[in-house]
Amino acid sequence: MTTAGPLTGLRVVEVAVGTSELGLGLAGGVPGMLLADLGAEVVRVVGAAGIGIDADVPWGQAWHRDKRVVATDEAEPARALLAEADAALVYGAEALVEGRGLGYQDLVGVNPRLVYARCRPSRTATGLVEDYGLLVEARAGFCSQLAGHRDGPIFVDVRATGIGTAGLLTASVLALLRRRAVRGVGGWAETSLYDGMLATLGCMIGRSERAKPEVEGYWELGSTFPNFLYRCADDELIQVWFGGKGMYAKLIEVLGDEPSAEGYYTDQATGKLQDRAQRWRAPFALLPRDVWIERLRRAGVACEPVLGPGEALRDPHLTEIGLAVARDRDVMLGSPITVGPLPEPAAPPGTQAETWVPPDVPAVDADGAAAPLRGVRVADFSAFVAGPLAAQVLADLGADVIKVEPPEGEAMRAAAYAVAACQRGKRSIAIDITAPEARPVVERLIRWADVVLHNFRVGVAERLGIGAADVARINPTAVYCHASAFGPTGPRARQPGNDALMQAVTGLEQSIGGEGNEPIAATWIPLDVTGGWVAANAILAGLYARDAPTPGQTPQRTSRVVDPAGTPGAGREVASSLLGAGMLLQSGSFLRDGALVAGPTLDAAQTGYGPGYRLYQAGDGEWFALVVPDEQAWTRLRGLLAGGEPPAGGRLATYAPLRGGARDEAARAAEALLEKAFAAGPATGWVARLRSVGLLAELARPASRDEFRRAILDDPVNRQLGRVAAYEVAEWGHFEQIGPLPRYGQPTTEGPALALPGIGEHSAAILAGLGFSADEVDALLASKVVRQP
């Protein structure tokens, strides 16, 4: 059911021969799904037989709903499709891709305009890891980064490898398609499940030379901030958030607690907030959840019910805004990205709309080595995490990003981890955009920009004069992005939202907790980060829609496309939401005839999805991950346990790798037998024995947060590939963090500046660049409307 959109007319080929739906997860299905949602024709090439472990995994029914599937074990049909494609998403082992003539170098000669995004098996200094998210996470130490309901590493079901890789692949394709539209050359990009995991951990990983203890402590030890999750009188759970202005005092009043004399941030620093969090359990237990939701929302306190994966598809709000879409018997996630024309307001009397002038994009060589977004200018009015991260992704792709923040700095300046994760590579202007004297500056910023981005609550941008209609009047060629909480329209549009609330309502907390357990929230704000990647991809789709040539026209700097979303060279209004990002994490779940189809779920012990995809504890108390992808591997496992040839029958005779399907009883019986068998020896011994017969196993050693970050930051392969960025920060000295992760061919000399901007560090230079005279700059600084340190 592909609909007209900005990618209408483009052909995308998805090659996934020899890969597992479960192993790749979201990475293997979501990029193509998003491109199809945007109008592309997507063909998926898979092996003739498929992978056995995927038999009871229904996620692909949602992810591949609009794709034409070609099942073949031959390379030639895939090569023929790729020779005619506009873009390719290619997964799998090098033997099945490059080894069969399906690599970029094999294709670029016959299809020089091809945009080729490669997801390779993960490689670090520790070696290569097969394309199964669990194995990648176990090798990296990720399984120890969240406290579970038992001691030891757990299966951290946040879909980190899958969603991060999906974001990287989609951004790579859209950015390279936009560059092709402007310059006429194709290009190449690559990533991996390991890169995808890193893409979700920007707020977690950092290391400084001399930052204050409370700053460095977050990166060294992790977050100790309590999760405000409460069980109500009807045994239902509610997630509460009160970080918005005045919410803390309102919540205290509703709960009848003692007022805070010092306020939210002081209570948090002194531990009083943690004490309150514990004693609030009692009042919440007195009333049903629906009563609490009504009371809290009426008082202006944000809260959400804790739901399971896919359950939010029943919410009428999702249907109204297009996030829940009926498809015959099913209700599935709709596109989390919308692209449309900017509104066309009447120009004020005596004014005339400016004529579009394309960005000054320098020529690139025949290999297309220029940064994909070089020459693109971004005015970033956003705050917190999702919006700023979207702008940083654009900076990583070569855009010139100006961070617009209040004179005192934006709200998250107090959270060093968020500054480090979301502000790299930008310039900062500190300005009070509510002051009348600031209006000429704001309008010139908008006129300067190709992209105007914000994540204010619905209605705020309009009051500030930077709404869609304002931008359309000032710069009718801009791409305007509103990254909201619940979407720009619908009954819940004006409600506040944040990472914790979205983890609750979209099912992530319940997924992590495991069957029958209390939910657990991930502490590194993965929903906000996912929201940033989704917003970045919405902007990239808008830039492509604006800049693409009309079909049949030779790309050149003055050509623009006419598509269903607008007119040649006209601006675009794009939208994304935290709700859509959270639902994207659970997009394999759907409703069929009103019943939830969720697929594999985490067990109460938080080990995994079944005997063939989980963590096992060995006899020495250590843990390892095991993946048994098919019948042949299962037979080898049986033979190993039997000490030779596998017996003809027995309790492990049936290949049942996952719980919950038609072979649920056999799967649960197999788990019990394997747990007992593996308890007979040490973890290192079992991993060696399993690998000796060609089975996929990885140690899952416990790793503290400090050990985990050092394994990432000190890995020489990570440093060589640019996965680690290192630079000087005034208050922290030498600083290291996860670097720009998009890799698109040969390194260029025009990447983002590896620096964090101070508040208003570039204010005077930016004003001068916008055409203000020295006297005008001095006047703005003297009035304190603009700050320059």
C-alpha positions in Angstrom: 0.0 0.0 0.0 2.8 2.4 -1.0 1.4 5.9 -1.2 2.6 9.0 -3.0 5.3 10.8 -1.1 8.7 12.6 -1.5 10.4 9.3 -2.6 7.7 8.4 -5.2 9.4 7.1 -8.3 12.5 5.8 -6.5 13.4 2.1 -6.5 15.0 0.7 -3.4 16.4 -2.9 -3.3 16.9 -4.5 0.1 19.3 -7.5 0.0 19.0 -9.7 3.1 20.1 -13.2 1.9 21.4 -15.3 4.8 20.3 -12.9 7.5 17.9 -13.5 10.4 14.8 -11.4 11.0 15.3 -11.9 14.7 19.1 -11.3 14.6 19.0 -8.0 12.7 15.7 -6.9 14.4 14.6 -3.4 13.5 17.8 -2.8 11.5 16.7 -5.4 8.9 13.2 -4.2 8.3 12.6 -0.7 9.4 14.8 1.3 7.0 13.0 -0.2 4.0 9.6 0.2 5.7 10.3 3.9 6.3 11.4 4.5 2.7 8.3 2.7 1.4 6.2 4.9 3.8 7.8 7.9 2.0 6.7 6.6 -1.4 9.6 4.5 -2.6 9.1 1.2 -4.4 11.0 -1.4 -2.3 12.0 -4.9 -3.4 13.3 -7.2 -0.7 15.6 -10.1 -1.7 15.8 -13.0 0.7 17.0 -16.6 0.6 14.7 -19.3 -0.7 14.5 -21.2 2.5 14.7 -18.5 5.2 16.3 -18.9 8.6 14.7 -21.5 10.9 14.7 -19.3 14.1 12.5 -16.7 12.3 9.6 -19.2 11.8 7.7 -17.9 14.8 8.8 -14.2 14.5 5.8 -12.2 13.1 7.6 -8.8 13.1 8.4 -8.9 9.4 4.6 -9.0 8.6 4.6 -5.3 9.7 8.1 -4.3 8.5 7.8 -5.8 5.0 4.1 -5.0 4.4 4.7 -2.7 1.4 7.7 -4.5 -0.1 7.8 -6.9 -3.0 9.7 -10.0 -1.8 11.9 -12.0 -4.1 13.1 -15.3 -2.6 16.2 -16.7 -4.3 19.6 -18.2 -3.5 21.1 -17.0 -6.7 23.1 -13.8 -6.9 22.1 -12.8 -10.5 18.5 -11.7 -9.7 19.8 -9.5 -6.9 22.5 -8.1 -9.1 20.0 -7.3 -11.9 17.7 -5.4 -9.5 20.6 -3.5 -8.0 21.8 -2.4 -11.5 18.5 -0.5 -11.9 18.0 0.7 -8.3 18.2 4.2 -7.0 19.2 3.0 -3.5 20.2 -0.3 -1.9 20.1 -1.6 1.7 22.5 -4.5 1.8 22.9 -6.9 4.8 24.8 -10.1 5.4 28.2 -11.7 5.6 30.9 -10.6 3.2 30.9 -14.1 1.6 27.3 -13.6 0.6 27.6 -10.0 -0.5 31.0 -8.9 -1.8 31.9 -12.6 -2.3 29.1 -12.9 -4.9 29.6 -9.6 -6.7 27.0 -7.6 -4.8 29.3 -5.1 -3.2 29.4 -1.4 -4.0 32.5 -1.7 -6.1 30.9 -4.5 -8.1 27.9 -2.3 -8.9 29.1 1.3 -9.2 30.5 0.7 -12.8 27.1 -0.4 -14.1 25.0 2.0 -11.9 27.2 5.0 -11.0 24.2 6.9 -9.5 23.4 4.1 -7.0 23.1 5.1 -3.3 24.4 2.0 -1.4 24.1 1.5 2.3 25.8 -1.5 3.7 25.2 -3.2 7.1 28.3 -5.3 7.8 28.9 -7.8 10.5 30.2 -6.0 13.6 33.9 -5.6 14.0 36.0 -4.2 16.9 39.5 -5.0 18.2 38.0 -8.1 19.8 37.1 -9.5 16.4 34.1 -10.1 14.3 30.6 -10.8 15.6 27.8 -12.4 13.6 24.6 -10.3 12.9 22.6 -11.2 15.9 21.9 -8.3 18.3 22.2 -10.5 21.4 25.7 -11.6 20.4 26.8 -8.0 19.7 25.5 -6.8 23.0 26.9 -9.7 25.0 30.4 -9.2 23.5 30.3 -5.4 24.2 29.2 -5.8 27.8 25.9 -4.1 27.2 24.0 -6.9 29.1 25.5 -5.5 32.4 24.4 -1.9 31.9 21.0 -2.1 33.5 20.1 -3.6 36.8 17.5 -6.4 36.4 15.4 -8.5 38.7 18.3 -10.8 39.4 22.0 -10.5 39.7 24.3 -10.8 36.7 23.9 -9.8 33.1 20.4 -9.7 31.6 18.9 -9.6 28.2 18.3 -5.8 27.9 15.3 -5.7 25.7 15.6 -2.1 24.5 16.3 -3.1 20.8 19.4 -1.0 21.0 21.4 -2.6 18.1 18.3 -2.7 15.9 16.9 0.8 16.3 20.3 2.5 16.2 21.3 0.7 13.0 17.9 1.5 11.4 18.4 5.2 12.2 21.9 5.2 10.7 20.9 3.3 7.5 17.9 5.4 6.9 19.9 8.7 7.4 22.7 7.4 5.2 20.3 6.6 2.3 18.3 9.9 2.6 21.4 12.1 3.0 23.1 10.5 0.0 19.9 10.7 -2.1 19.7 14.4 -1.4 23.4 14.8 -2.3 22.7 12.9 -5.5 19.8 15.2 -6.3 22.0 18.2 -6.0 25.2 17.0 -7.5 24.2 14.0 -9.6 26.5 11.4 -8.0 25.7 8.3 -6.1 27.6 7.2 -3.0 28.3 4.5 -0.4 27.8 4.3 3.3 28.3 1.5 5.8 27.4 0.7 9.4 26.9 -2.3 11.7 24.8 -3.5 14.6 27.6 -2.4 16.9 27.5 1.1 15.4 23.8 1.0 15.9 24.2 0.2 19.6 26.6 3.1 20.0 24.1 5.4 18.2 21.7 4.9 21.2 24.3 5.5 23.9 25.4 9.1 23.4 24.1 10.1 26.8 25.8 7.2 28.5 29.4 7.3 27.2 31.8 10.0 28.0 35.2 10.5 29.7 36.7 13.7 30.8 40.1 14.8 32.2 38.9 17.1 35.0 35.1 17.6 35.0 33.4 18.1 38.3 32.8 14.8 40.3 29.0 15.0 39.7 29.6 15.3 35.9 32.3 12.6 35.5 30.4 10.4 38.0 27.5 10.1 35.7 29.7 8.7 32.9 31.8 6.6 35.3 29.0 5.1 37.4 25.7 5.7 35.6 22.5 7.4 36.6 21.0 7.1 40.1 17.9 9.2 39.3 14.8 7.4 40.6 12.1 6.2 38.2 8.7 7.5 39.3 6.7 4.4 38.6 3.8 3.5 40.9 1.3 0.7 41.4 -2.2 1.9 42.0 -5.2 0.4 43.9 -6.4 -1.6 40.9 -2.9 -3.2 40.5 -2.2 -1.1 37.4 1.0 0.9 36.9 1.4 4.6 36.3 4.5 6.5 35.2 4.8 10.1 36.5 7.0 12.9 35.2 7.2 16.4 36.7 10.3 18.0 35.1 8.2 20.7 33.4 7.9 24.2 34.9 5.9 24.1 38.2 5.0 20.4 37.9 7.0 19.4 41.0 5.1 21.7 43.3 1.8 20.6 41.7 2.5 17.0 42.2 3.5 17.5 45.9 0.2 19.4 46.4 -1.9 16.6 44.7 -0.2 13.9 46.8 -0.6 16.0 50.0 3.1 15.9 50.7 5.2 18.5 52.5 6.0 21.5 50.2 9.6 21.8 49.0 11.4 24.8 50.4 14.4 24.5 48.1 12.8 23.2 44.8 13.2 20.4 42.4 16.9 20.6 41.5 18.1 21.1 45.1 15.9 18.2 46.3 17.4 16.0 43.6 21.0 16.9 44.6 20.4 16.4 48.3 18.6 13.1 48.1 15.3 14.5 49.3 13.7 13.7 46.0 14.6 10.0 46.4 13.0 10.0 49.8 9.8 11.5 48.4 9.8 9.0 45.6 9.7 6.2 48.1 7.0 7.6 50.4 4.7 8.5 47.4 4.1 4.7 47.0 1.6 4.8 49.7 -0.8 7.4 48.4 -0.7 6.0 44.8 -1.8 2.6 46.2 -5.1 4.1 47.5 -6.8 4.9 44.2 -7.2 3.3 40.8 -4.9 4.4 38.0 -7.7 6.1 35.9 -8.5 8.3 38.9 -4.8 9.2 39.3 -4.4 10.0 35.6 -7.4 12.3 35.7 -6.3 14.1 38.9 -2.7 14.5 37.8 -3.4 15.8 34.3 -6.1 18.2 35.6 -3.4 19.6 37.9 -0.9 19.9 35.1 1.3 17.0 36.0 2.4 14.6 33.2 1.7 10.9 33.6 1.0 7.9 31.4 -0.3 4.3 31.9 2.3 1.5 31.7 1.2 -0.6 28.7 2.6 -3.6 26.8 4.2 -3.5 23.3 1.6 -2.7 20.7 -1.2 -2.0 23.1 -1.1 1.8 22.4 -2.3 1.0 18.8 -5.8 0.9 20.4 -5.6 4.5 21.4 -7.8 6.7 19.2 -5.2 9.4 19.3 -2.8 7.2 17.3 -5.5 6.5 14.7 -6.3 10.2 14.3 -2.7 11.2 13.7 -1.9 8.3 11.4 0.3 6.3 13.8 -2.2 3.4 13.9 -3.3 2.4 10.4 -5.9 -0.3 9.4 -4.7 -2.8 6.8 -7.4 -5.4 6.1 -7.5 -7.5 9.4 -4.6 -5.7 10.9 -3.8 -2.5 12.7 -0.1 -1.6 12.3 2.1 1.4 13.0 1.8 4.1 10.4 4.7 6.3 9.4 6.4 8.2 12.3 7.5 10.8 9.7 5.2 13.2 7.8 6.4 15.4 4.9 4.1 18.1 3.4 4.3 21.6 1.9 4.8 24.6 4.0 1.7 26.7 4.4 1.3 29.6 2.0 0.2 32.6 4.1 -0.5 35.9 2.4 2.6 38.2 2.5 2.2 41.3 4.6 1.4 44.5 2.5 4.5 45.9 0.8 6.6 42.8 1.0 7.7 40.3 -1.6 8.8 36.7 -1.1 12.4 36.2 -1.7 13.5 34.2 -4.7 15.0 30.8 -3.8 18.7 30.7 -4.0 20.2 27.2 -3.7 22.8 26.4 -1.1 26.4 27.1 -2.1 27.3 23.4 -2.4 30.9 23.0 -3.7 31.6 20.5 -6.5 32.5 17.0 -5.4 34.8 14.6 -7.1 33.7 11.6 -9.1 33.5 9.4 -6.0 31.1 11.9 -4.3 33.4 12.4 -1.4 32.0 15.7 -0.1 30.0 15.5 3.2 26.4 14.8 2.2 25.0 17.9 3.8 27.8 20.3 3.0 26.2 23.7 2.3 23.0 23.0 4.3 22.3 25.5 7.0 20.3 24.6 10.2 18.7 27.0 12.7 18.2 24.8 15.8 15.7 26.3 18.2 15.2 23.0 20.0 16.1 22.0 23.6 16.5 18.9 25.8 17.6 15.8 23.8 15.5 14.7 20.8 15.6 18.0 18.9 19.2 18.9 19.6 20.3 15.3 18.7 18.5 15.6 15.4 20.5 18.8 14.6 23.7 17.1 15.7 23.1 14.2 13.3 22.8 16.8 10.5 26.0 18.4 11.7 27.7 15.0 11.6 26.6 14.8 8.0 28.2 18.1 7.2 25.5 20.8 7.9 26.3 24.2 9.4 24.2 24.2 12.6 23.5 27.3 14.7 22.2 26.5 18.2 19.8 29.2 19.3 19.4 29.3 23.1 18.4 31.7 25.8 21.1 34.0 27.3 21.3 31.7 30.4 21.6 28.6 28.2 19.0 26.1 27.3 17.3 23.9 29.9 19.6 20.9 29.5 22.8 22.9 30.0 22.6 21.7 33.6 22.9 18.1 32.4 26.4 17.7 31.1 25.7 14.3 29.6 23.0 15.8 27.4 25.2 18.7 26.3 27.9 16.3 25.3 25.6 13.9 23.5 23.6 16.5 21.5 25.5 19.7 20.9 28.8 18.7 19.3 29.7 20.4 16.0 27.3 23.4 16.4 27.8 27.1 16.8 25.8 28.9 19.6 24.0 32.2 19.7 22.5 33.1 23.1 19.5 35.3 22.5 16.2 36.2 24.2 14.0 35.5 21.2 11.0 36.9 23.1 12.5 40.4 23.2 11.3 42.9 20.5 14.9 43.8 19.7 15.6 40.1 18.9 13.0 39.9 16.1 15.3 41.1 13.3 17.9 38.5 14.3 15.3 35.7 14.4 14.0 36.6 11.0 17.5 36.7 9.5 18.3 33.4 11.0 15.2 31.9 9.5 16.0 33.5 6.1 19.6 32.2 6.3 18.5 28.6 7.1 17.7 25.7 4.9 16.3 23.9 8.0 14.4 25.4 11.0 14.0 22.9 13.8 12.2 23.1 17.2 10.6 20.8 19.7 8.4 23.2 21.7 5.0 22.1 22.9 2.3 22.6 20.4 1.4 26.3 20.1 4.6 27.7 21.7 6.5 28.2 18.4 3.5 30.2 17.0 3.6 32.5 20.1 7.3 33.0 19.6 6.9 33.9 15.9 8.7 30.8 14.6 5.8 28.6 13.7 5.3 27.1 10.3 3.4 30.0 8.9 6.0 32.5 10.1 8.8 30.5 8.6 6.9 30.1 5.3 6.4 33.9 5.1 10.1 34.7 5.9 11.7 31.8 4.0 9.3 29.9 1.8 12.1 27.5 0.8 13.0 26.3 4.3 12.4 22.8 5.6 10.5 23.3 8.9 10.6 20.5 11.5 8.5 20.2 14.6 9.7 17.3 16.7 6.8 17.1 19.2 5.9 14.8 22.1 2.5 13.4 20.9 2.3 14.8 17.4 1.3 18.3 16.1 -2.4 17.4 16.0 -4.9 15.2 17.6 -6.5 15.1 21.1 -3.2 14.7 22.9 -1.1 17.1 20.9 -0.7 19.7 23.7 0.2 17.3 26.4 3.8 17.1 27.7 5.9 14.1 27.1 9.4 12.9 27.8 11.5 9.7 27.6 10.2 8.0 30.7 6.5 8.6 29.8 7.1 7.3 26.3 8.9 4.2 27.6 5.8 3.5 29.7 3.0 4.1 27.1 4.7 2.4 24.2 5.6 -0.8 26.1 9.4 -0.5 26.4 9.4 -0.6 30.2 7.3 -3.7 30.3 9.5 -5.3 27.6 12.6 -4.7 29.7 11.0 -6.0 32.9 10.2 -9.5 31.6 7.1 -11.6 31.9 5.2 -11.1 35.1 7.8 -8.7 36.6 7.7 -5.1 37.5 8.6 -2.9 34.5 12.1 -1.4 34.3 13.0 1.9 32.6 16.3 2.2 30.7 18.3 5.0 32.3 20.1 6.4 29.3 17.0 8.0 27.7 16.8 5.7 24.7 13.4 7.0 23.6 14.6 10.6 23.5 17.6 9.4 21.4 15.4 7.4 19.1 13.2 10.5 18.7 16.3 12.5 17.6 17.2 10.0 14.9 13.6 9.9 13.7 13.5 13.7 13.5 16.8 13.8 11.7 15.4 11.4 9.1 12.2 13.5 8.7 14.4 16.5 8.0 16.5 14.6 5.5 13.3 13.4 3.7 12.2 17.1 3.6 15.5 18.2 2.1 15.3 15.5 -0.5 11.8 16.5 -1.4 12.8 20.1 -1.8 16.0 19.6 -3.7 15.4 16.5 -5.9 15.2 17.1 -9.7 12.0 16.5 -11.6 12.0 12.9 -13.0 13.9 12.9 -16.3 15.7 16.1 -15.6 19.5 16.2 -15.2 20.5 17.2 -11.6 21.9 20.6 -11.3 22.0 23.3 -8.6 19.0 25.1 -9.8 16.7 22.2 -10.4 13.9 21.4 -8.0 11.3 18.6 -8.0 7.5 18.8 -8.3 6.1 16.1 -6.0 2.7 15.5 -4.3 4.0 17.5 -1.3 4.8 20.8 -3.0 6.1 22.8 -5.9 9.6 23.1 -7.4 12.0 24.4 -4.7 9.3 25.1 -2.3 9.8 24.5 1.4 8.5 21.5 3.3 6.9 21.1 6.7 8.0 17.8 8.3 7.0 16.4 11.6 8.0 13.6 14.0 7.1 12.8 17.6 8.5 11.0 20.7 5.3 8.9 20.6 6.1 7.8 17.0 9.7 7.1 17.9 8.6 4.9 20.8 6.1 3.0 18.7 8.8 2.5 16.1 10.8 0.5 18.7 7.8 -1.8 19.0 6.8 -1.7 15.3 6.9 -5.5 14.9 3.9 -5.7 17.1 0.4 -5.2 15.6 -3.3 -6.0 16.1 -5.0 -8.7 14.1 -8.8 -8.9 14.4 -8.4 -6.9 17.6 -5.9 -9.3 19.3 -2.3 -8.3 19.9 0.4 -10.1 17.9 3.6 -9.3 19.7 6.1 -12.0 18.9 8.9 -13.2 21.2 8.8 -11.8 24.7 11.3 -11.7 27.5 11.0 -14.3 30.3 10.7 -13.6 34.0 14.4 -14.5 34.5 15.4 -11.9 31.9 17.5 -14.4 29.9 16.0 -14.0 26.5 13.3 -15.3 24.1 13.8 -19.1 24.3 16.4 -21.9 24.3 17.9 -20.8 21.0 18.2 -17.1 21.7 19.1 -16.3 25.3 21.7 -16.0 28.1 22.7 -19.1 30.1 24.4 -19.2 33.5 27.3 -21.7 33.6 28.5 -23.7 36.6 31.0 -21.1 37.7 28.3 -18.5 38.0 29.3 -16.6 34.8 27.0 -16.1 31.8 27.1 -16.6 28.1 24.9 -15.9 25.1 23.8 -18.6 22.8 22.1 -18.4 19.4 20.9 -21.5 17.6 19.6 -20.2 14.3 18.5 -23.4 12.5 17.9 -27.1 12.6 21.4 -27.9 11.6 22.8 -25.9 14.5 20.4 -27.5 16.9 21.6 -31.0 15.7 25.2 -30.0 16.4 24.2 -28.7 19.8 22.5 -32.1 20.6 25.6 -33.9 19.4 27.9 -31.8 21.6 25.8 -32.5 24.7 25.6 -36.2 23.8 29.3 -36.5 23.4 29.1 -37.6 19.8 26.2 -38.3 17.4 22.9 -36.9 18.5 20.4 -39.5 19.7 17.5 -40.4 17.4 14.9 -39.1 19.8 14.8 -37.6 23.2 13.6 -34.5 24.8 15.7 -32.2 22.6 14.7 -33.9 19.4 12.4 -31.0 18.4 14.0 -27.8 17.2 12.1 -25.2 19.2 14.3 -22.1 19.6 11.7 -19.7 20.9 8.9 -19.7 23.4 5.3 -18.6 22.6 4.8 -20.2 19.2 3.4 -23.6 18.2 6.3 -25.4 19.8 6.1 -23.5 23.1 6.0 -26.6 25.3 9.0 -28.1 23.6 10.9 -24.8 23.9 10.3 -24.6 27.6 11.3 -28.2 28.2 14.5 -27.6 26.1 15.4 -24.5 28.2 15.2 -26.5 31.4 17.4 -29.3 30.0 20.0 -26.8 28.6 20.1 -24.8 31.8 20.9 -28.1 33.7 23.5 -29.1 31.1 25.3 -25.8 31.1 25.5 -25.7 34.9 28.0 -28.6 34.6 31.0 -26.5 33.4 32.5 -23.0 33.3 31.2 -20.3 30.9 34.6 -20.0 29.1 34.7 -23.7 28.6 31.2 -23.9 27.2 31.8 -21.0 24.8 34.9 -22.7 23.5 33.1 -26.1 23.1 30.1 -24.5 21.4 32.3 -22.6 18.9 34.3 -25.7 18.2 31.2 -27.2 16.5 30.3 -24.0 14.7 27.7 -22.7 17.1 27.2 -19.0 17.9 28.2 -18.2 21.5 29.6 -15.2 23.3 30.7 -14.6 26.9 28.6 -12.1 28.7 31.0 -11.0 31.3 29.8 -8.5 34.0 31.1 -5.0 33.2 30.8 -1.9 35.3 29.8 1.3 33.6 33.4 2.4 33.7 34.6 -0.9 32.2 31.9 -0.7 29.5 32.9 2.9 28.5 36.6 2.1 28.5 36.0 -0.9 26.2 34.3 1.4 23.7 36.6 4.5 24.0 39.9 2.6 24.2 39.3 0.1 21.4 41.8 0.8 18.6 39.4 -0.2 15.8 36.7 2.1 17.2 39.3 5.0 17.1 40.4 4.1 13.6 36.8 4.1 12.3 35.9 7.4 14.0 33.6 5.8 16.5 35.4 7.8 19.2 35.8 11.6 19.2 38.4 13.4 21.3 38.8 17.1 21.8 39.3 19.8 24.4 36.5 21.3 26.5 37.1 24.4 28.6 35.6 23.1 31.9 36.5 19.4 31.4 39.9 19.4 29.7 40.5 16.5 27.3 37.1 14.8 26.6 36.3 11.6 24.7 32.9 10.4 23.6 31.1 8.4 20.9 32.0 10.2 17.7 30.0 10.9 14.4 28.8 7.4 13.4 27.7 7.9 9.7 30.4 6.6 7.5 30.0 7.4 3.8 33.1 6.5 1.7 36.5 8.2 1.8 37.1 10.5 4.8 36.7 14.2 4.0 38.3 17.3 5.4 35.0 19.0 5.8 33.3 17.1 8.7 31.8 18.6 11.7 33.9 20.6 14.2 34.7 18.3 17.1 33.8 20.8 19.8 31.0 21.7 22.2 29.9 25.3 22.0 29.8 27.4 25.1 26.6 29.4 25.7 26.6 32.2 23.1 30.2 31.4 22.2 29.7 32.4 18.6 27.0 35.1 19.0 29.0 38.1 17.7 30.3 36.1 14.7 26.9 34.8 13.8 25.4 38.3 14.0 28.1 39.6 11.7 27.5 36.7 9.3 23.8 37.6 9.2 24.7 41.1 8.0 24.5 43.1 11.2 27.0 46.0 11.5 29.5 46.3 14.3 27.4 49.0 16.0 24.2 46.9 15.8 26.1 43.9 17.3 27.4 46.1 20.1 23.9 47.4 20.8 22.4 43.9 21.0 25.1 42.8 23.4 24.8 45.9 25.5 21.0 45.5 25.8 21.7 41.9 27.0 19.2 40.6 24.4 22.2 38.7 23.0 25.0 37.2 25.2 28.6 36.8 24.2 30.9 35.4 26.9 
